[in-house]
Amino acid sequence: MTKAAAKAPAKKKAELDIAEVQRCADAVLAEELYWFPVRHHSPAVAKHLRAAMRERKPKLVLIEGPAHATELIKHVIDSKTKPPVAIYSSFRDDSASPASPAPRPTFRRAFPSGTR
């Protein structure tokens, strides 16, 4: 190991700067928004979304999904993740009656090969 390499600080994994994200989000939200709602992602929707993103070149993309999927966003935006990417969640409750409160949904994770 060279002296320069020994003195070089170890690379730290980039941490999310919440204040910076909030500042950027506030700035973008002050501009006119472009909504592209997706309820069911199909090849046709993917084609149109890709075209819209290439045309508009967004500064910020807001992804709405189940709260339990928030921790998975880091995998979606990871440079090693290659499309197509999907976060799949499902819920089934065979025991609930119409009068009982819905239990918390279960969440299954799916990752494209090579992202984990």
C-alpha positions in Angstrom: 0.0 0.0 0.0 1.4 3.4 -0.9 1.6 6.2 1.6 -1.0 8.2 -0.3 -3.4 5.2 -0.2 -2.8 4.8 3.5 -3.6 8.4 4.2 -6.7 8.5 2.0 -9.9 8.4 4.0 -12.0 5.3 3.6 -15.0 5.8 1.4 -18.1 6.1 3.5 -21.4 4.8 2.2 -23.4 7.9 1.1 -26.1 8.7 3.6 -29.4 10.3 2.8 -29.4 14.0 3.8 -33.1 14.4 4.8 -32.7 18.2 5.0 -31.3 18.4 1.5 -34.1 16.1 0.2 -36.7 18.3 1.8 -35.1 21.5 0.4 -35.1 20.0 -3.1 -38.6 18.7 -2.8 -39.8 22.1 -1.6 -38.1 23.8 -4.6 -39.6 21.4 -7.1 -43.0 21.5 -5.5 -43.0 25.3 -6.0 -42.9 24.6 -9.7 -45.7 23.2 -11.9 -46.2 19.5 -11.2 -46.5 16.8 -13.9 -48.6 13.9 -12.6 -48.2 10.5 -14.2 -50.3 8.2 -12.0 -49.7 4.5 -12.4 -52.1 2.0 -10.8 -51.2 -1.0 -12.8 -47.8 -1.0 -14.4 -47.9 -2.6 -17.8 -45.4 -2.6 -20.7 -47.6 0.2 -22.3 -47.4 2.3 -19.2 -43.7 1.7 -18.9 -43.2 2.9 -22.5 -45.2 6.1 -22.0 -43.6 6.8 -18.6 -40.1 6.4 -20.0 -41.0 8.7 -22.9 -42.5 11.3 -20.5 -39.4 11.2 -18.3 -37.0 11.5 -21.2 -39.0 14.5 -22.6 -39.4 16.3 -19.3 -36.1 15.4 -17.6 -37.5 15.6 -14.0 -35.4 17.0 -11.2 -37.3 14.9 -8.7 -39.5 11.8 -9.0 -42.0 11.1 -6.2 -42.8 7.5 -5.8 -46.0 6.7 -3.9 -46.5 3.2 -2.5 -47.2 1.2 0.6 -45.4 2.6 3.7 -43.8 -0.7 4.2 -42.0 -0.3 0.9 -40.2 2.9 1.9 -37.1 1.0 2.9 -37.0 -0.6 -0.6 -36.7 2.7 -2.5 -32.9 2.6 -1.9 -32.8 -0.5 -4.1 -34.9 1.1 -6.8 -32.6 4.1 -7.1 -29.4 2.1 -6.7 -27.2 2.4 -9.9 -26.7 -1.4 -9.9 -30.5 -1.9 -10.3 -31.5 -2.3 -13.9 -35.1 -2.0 -15.1 -37.6 -3.5 -15.1 -38.1 -3.1 -11.4 -41.3 -3.7 -9.4 -42.2 -3.6 -5.7 -45.0 -6.1 -5.2 -47.2 -6.2 -2.2 -50.3 -8.2 -1.5 -52.8 -8.7 1.2 -55.2 -11.5 2.0 -57.3 -11.8 5.2 -59.5 -14.9 5.3 -60.4 -14.3 9.0 -61.8 -10.7 8.8 -65.5 -10.1 9.0 -67.0 -6.9 7.5 -67.2 -5.4 11.1 -63.6 -6.2 12.1 -60.8 -3.8 11.5 -58.4 -4.8 8.8 -55.1 -6.1 10.1 -51.8 -4.8 8.9 -50.9 -6.1 5.4 -48.0 -8.4 4.9 -45.3 -7.4 2.5 -43.2 -9.6 0.3 -40.0 -8.3 -1.3 -38.9 -9.0 -4.8 -35.6 -8.0 -6.2 -34.3 -8.3 -9.7 -31.3 -10.6 -10.0 -28.0 -9.0 -9.2 -29.4 -6.2 -7.0 -29.0 -7.9 -3.7 
